[in-house]
């Protein structure tokens, strides 16, 4: 009985940590890792459909550079991703251009590639969408 009370006291203590913090932080890390792997797999397939190396999806900053090349934007647009507020506008433009590069419309780009990217990249990568060339280059 004493061990049960001691265990209950340890589990119920309020010290901003303890076993519950450890358990939930572990669960959070696992969920985040699964999410990251799913997004990387989707991006990898999108890059391969666009005749780019799939491994570029896992290299930070370089993956944005490759993405700008896929949509037909200049490589210096990578710098715009580091400017606050500008990066939000640029990411929306890139999402729309990526959707158009695969024959989808702007609504698909905003909803599924920008807002719900985990779903959008998987649909582009594993779906029947074909890369039609850089959308931004076709506008010019």
C-alpha positions in Angstrom: 0.0 0.0 0.0 2.8 2.4 0.8 4.4 1.9 -2.6 1.1 2.7 -4.3 0.7 5.9 -2.3 4.3 6.9 -3.1 3.8 6.2 -6.8 0.5 8.2 -6.7 2.3 11.1 -5.0 5.1 11.1 -7.6 2.6 11.0 -10.5 0.4 13.7 -9.0 3.0 16.2 -8.0 2.8 19.6 -9.6 6.4 20.7 -10.3 6.1 21.6 -13.9 7.8 18.4 -15.1 7.9 14.9 -14.0 6.9 11.8 -15.8 3.9 13.3 -17.5 6.0 16.0 -19.1 8.5 13.3 -20.3 5.7 11.2 -21.7 3.9 14.0 -23.6 7.1 15.5 -24.9 8.1 12.1 -26.2 4.7 11.7 -27.9 5.0 15.2 -29.4 8.5 14.4 -30.8 7.3 11.2 -32.3 4.2 12.8 -33.9 6.4 15.7 -35.3 8.9 13.2 -36.7 6.1 11.2 -38.4 4.7 14.5 -39.9 8.2 15.5 -41.1 8.8 12.2 -42.8 5.5 12.2 -44.6 6.1 15.8 -45.9 9.6 14.8 -47.0 8.3 11.7 -48.8 5.7 13.8 -50.6 8.2 16.5 -51.6 10.7 13.8 -52.7 8.1 12.4 -55.2 7.2 15.9 -56.4 10.8 16.7 -57.1 11.3 13.4 -59.0 8.2 14.1 -61.1 9.8 17.5 -62.0 13.0 15.8 -63.1 14.9 17.1 -60.0 16.8 15.0 -57.5 14.5 13.7 -54.8 17.2 13.9 -52.2 17.1 17.7 -52.5 13.9 17.6 -50.4 16.0 16.8 -47.3 18.6 19.5 -47.7 17.6 22.8 -45.9 17.6 25.9 -48.0 18.7 24.0 -51.1 15.2 22.4 -51.2 13.7 25.9 -51.5 16.2 26.7 -54.3 15.2 23.6 -56.2 11.5 24.4 -55.6 12.0 27.9 -57.2 13.7 26.3 -60.2 10.8 23.8 -60.6 8.3 26.7 -60.7 10.5 28.9 -62.9 11.3 31.7 -60.4 14.8 33.0 -60.0 17.1 31.4 -57.5 17.5 34.6 -55.5 13.9 34.2 -54.3 15.4 32.0 -51.6 16.5 35.2 -49.8 12.9 36.4 -49.7 12.0 33.4 -47.5 14.1 34.9 -44.7 12.3 38.3 -44.6 9.4 38.4 -42.1 5.9 38.9 -43.7 7.5 38.9 -47.2 8.1 35.1 -46.7 4.4 34.5 -46.2 3.5 36.3 -49.5 6.3 34.5 -51.3 5.3 31.1 -50.0 1.8 31.6 -51.2 3.1 32.7 -54.7 5.3 29.6 -54.8 2.5 27.3 -53.7 0.2 28.7 -56.5 3.0 28.5 -59.1 3.8 24.9 -58.0 0.1 23.9 -58.4 0.0 25.5 -61.9 3.2 23.7 -62.8 1.4 20.4 -62.2 -1.8 21.5 -64.0 -3.8 22.4 -60.9 -5.5 25.7 -60.1 -4.7 28.5 -57.6 -7.2 27.2 -55.1 -5.4 23.9 -54.9 -2.1 25.8 -54.4 -3.5 27.9 -51.5 -5.5 25.2 -49.8 -3.5 22.1 -50.3 0.0 23.2 -50.9 0.2 26.2 -48.6 -2.3 25.6 -45.9 -2.4 21.8 -45.7 0.9 21.0 -47.3 1.1 17.4 -46.0 -1.9 16.5 -48.0 -1.1 18.6 -51.1 2.4 17.3 -51.6 1.3 13.7 -51.2 -1.5 14.2 -53.8 1.0 15.8 -56.2 3.7 13.2 -55.6 1.6 10.1 -55.7 -1.3 11.2 -57.8 -1.7 11.4 -61.5 -0.6 15.0 -61.9 2.1 15.5 -64.5 4.7 18.2 -64.4 4.0 20.6 -67.2 7.0 22.8 -66.9 7.7 25.9 -64.8 4.5 28.0 -64.4 6.2 31.3 -63.7 8.3 31.0 -66.9 5.1 30.5 -69.0 3.7 33.8 -67.7 6.6 35.9 -68.9 
